[in-house]
């Protein structure tokens, strides 16, 4: 029985996890990293984790309330945890003790390890990108010396990655002959997301 639980749980858990990542990636690609506001229909309906729907009718019954919050991924992880514990401990424990150990391991594995991990991954994967426009008032670093027209490349940290962007020094500073050397810090004061360029100032970062 434990071997069957293990394989059913492993196959189901793997399939559900892969489908979850594909869904998150596809959703982000279709929306450009921004999420439309969710619309809930029907009184007493509330969306939960892992795509579960909890309705007002289940709150009066603790048993139904519990199962309304259990997703298919939870069921497969419970089976996987119980099966793994049964296989590993079948020579060390008696039948009743083995059953209790399998149940405890399944619950611990699912609700103390899998759920927090999946919630953290889902939160990270679905976090919308700020985009270049989110860099206004933040510091960038010049990766080239700015030319006589106040143009040069700057490096910004965008969504955890270093990105090089064409920057224009603020017009008054350019007219005054303000110099921006490689490695200098500048402050982004305006962004043109269509041209993927930004307007920067040296004075605010001096």
C-alpha positions in Angstrom: 0.0 0.0 0.0 2.8 2.4 0.9 4.5 1.7 -2.4 1.3 2.5 -4.3 0.8 5.7 -2.3 4.4 6.8 -3.0 4.2 6.3 -6.7 0.7 7.9 -7.1 1.8 10.8 -5.0 5.1 11.2 -6.8 3.6 11.1 -10.3 0.7 13.4 -9.3 2.9 15.8 -7.3 5.4 16.1 -10.2 2.6 16.6 -12.8 0.8 19.3 -10.7 4.0 21.1 -10.0 5.0 21.2 -13.6 1.6 22.3 -14.7 1.6 25.1 -12.1 4.9 26.5 -13.4 3.7 26.4 -17.0 0.5 28.2 -16.0 2.4 30.9 -14.1 4.9 31.4 -16.9 2.2 31.5 -19.6 0.1 34.0 -17.6 3.1 36.3 -17.1 4.0 36.1 -20.8 0.5 36.9 -21.9 0.1 39.9 -19.6 3.6 41.3 -19.8 4.2 40.7 -16.1 1.2 42.7 -14.9 -1.8 41.2 -13.4 -5.3 42.3 -14.1 -7.5 42.7 -11.0 -9.4 39.6 -10.1 -13.3 39.7 -10.3 -15.1 37.5 -7.8 -18.7 36.4 -8.7 -21.3 35.1 -6.4 -22.0 35.9 -2.7 -19.8 34.1 -0.2 -17.3 32.9 -2.8 -13.7 33.4 -2.1 -10.6 32.2 -4.0 -8.0 30.4 -2.0 -4.4 29.1 -2.6 -3.7 26.6 -5.4 -6.9 27.6 -7.2 -9.2 26.4 -4.5 -12.7 27.9 -4.1 -14.1 28.2 -0.6 -17.8 29.1 -0.4 -19.9 30.4 2.5 -21.8 27.1 2.6 -18.8 25.2 3.9 -18.0 27.4 6.8 -20.8 25.9 9.0 -19.3 22.4 8.7 -15.7 22.1 9.9 -15.1 18.9 7.8 -16.3 20.6 4.6 -14.4 23.7 5.5 -11.2 21.8 5.9 -11.5 19.9 2.6 -12.5 23.0 0.7 -9.0 24.3 1.5 -7.2 21.1 0.4 -6.0 21.3 -3.2 -5.1 18.4 -5.6 -1.5 19.2 -5.0 -2.0 18.8 -1.2 -3.6 15.4 -1.8 -0.7 14.2 -3.9 1.9 15.5 -1.4 0.0 13.8 1.4 0.2 10.5 -0.5 3.9 11.1 -1.3 4.8 11.9 2.3 2.8 8.9 3.7 4.2 6.5 1.1 7.8 7.6 1.6 7.5 7.3 5.4 5.9 3.8 5.1 8.6 2.6 2.8 11.5 3.9 4.9 10.1 2.9 8.3 8.3 -0.4 7.6 11.1 -2.5 9.0 11.5 -0.3 12.1 7.9 0.1 13.4 4.9 -2.1 14.1 1.8 -1.8 11.9 -0.1 0.7 14.1 3.0 2.8 14.8 3.9 2.8 11.1 0.4 4.0 10.2 0.6 6.9 12.7 4.2 7.8 11.6 3.1 7.8 7.9 0.1 10.1 8.7 2.3 12.5 10.8 5.0 12.6 8.1 2.4 13.2 5.4 0.9 16.2 7.3 4.2 17.6 8.2 5.6 17.3 4.6 2.5 18.9 3.1 1.7 21.7 5.4 5.1 22.6 6.9 7.2 22.1 3.8 5.3 21.9 0.5 2.7 24.6 1.1 5.1 27.3 2.3 7.6 26.5 -0.4 4.9 26.6 -3.2 3.4 29.8 -1.8 6.9 31.4 -1.8 7.6 30.3 -5.4 4.2 31.4 -6.6 4.6 34.8 -5.0 8.0 35.3 -6.5 7.0 34.1 -10.0 3.8 36.2 -10.1 5.4 39.4 -8.8 4.8 42.1 -11.5 7.9 43.7 -13.0 8.4 47.4 -12.2 9.8 48.0 -15.7 12.1 50.9 -16.5 9.6 53.4 -15.4 9.9 52.1 -11.8 13.5 53.3 -11.7 12.6 57.0 -11.5 14.4 58.7 -8.5 16.8 55.7 -8.2 20.5 55.6 -8.7 22.3 54.4 -11.8 26.0 54.0 -12.6 27.6 55.3 -15.7 29.3 52.5 -17.7 30.7 54.9 -20.3 31.9 58.5 -20.2 29.1 60.8 -21.3 29.9 62.6 -24.6 29.7 66.4 -25.3 25.9 66.1 -25.9 25.4 64.6 -22.5 24.7 61.0 -23.7 26.1 57.8 -22.3 25.2 54.3 -21.1 24.2 53.7 -17.5 23.7 50.5 -15.6 20.5 49.9 -13.5 19.4 47.0 -11.5 16.0 45.9 -12.9 14.2 43.0 -11.4 17.4 41.7 -9.9 19.4 42.0 -13.2 21.9 44.5 -14.3 20.7 46.3 -17.5 22.4 48.9 -19.6 20.3 51.9 -20.8 21.0 54.9 -22.9 20.9 58.0 -20.7 20.7 61.7 -21.4 22.1 64.2 -18.9 19.7 66.9 -17.9 19.9 69.8 -20.4 21.0 72.5 -18.0 23.8 70.4 -16.7 24.9 69.6 -20.2 24.9 73.3 -21.1 27.0 74.0 -18.0 29.5 71.4 -19.1 28.9 69.0 -16.2 31.0 65.9 -16.8 29.9 62.3 -16.2 32.8 59.9 -16.1 32.7 56.1 -16.1 31.7 54.8 -12.7 30.0 58.0 -11.6 26.6 57.7 -9.9 23.6 59.5 -11.5 20.0 59.8 -10.5 17.2 58.9 -12.9 14.7 61.7 -13.1 12.6 60.7 -16.1 12.0 57.6 -18.3 11.0 57.2 -21.9 9.9 53.6 -22.0 9.1 53.7 -25.7 12.6 54.6 -26.6 14.0 52.7 -23.6 16.1 55.7 -22.5 16.2 57.8 -19.4 17.0 61.4 -18.3 19.6 61.6 -15.5 21.1 64.2 -13.2 24.6 64.2 -11.8 24.1 67.0 -9.3 21.6 65.0 -7.1 24.1 62.2 -6.9 27.1 64.2 -6.1 
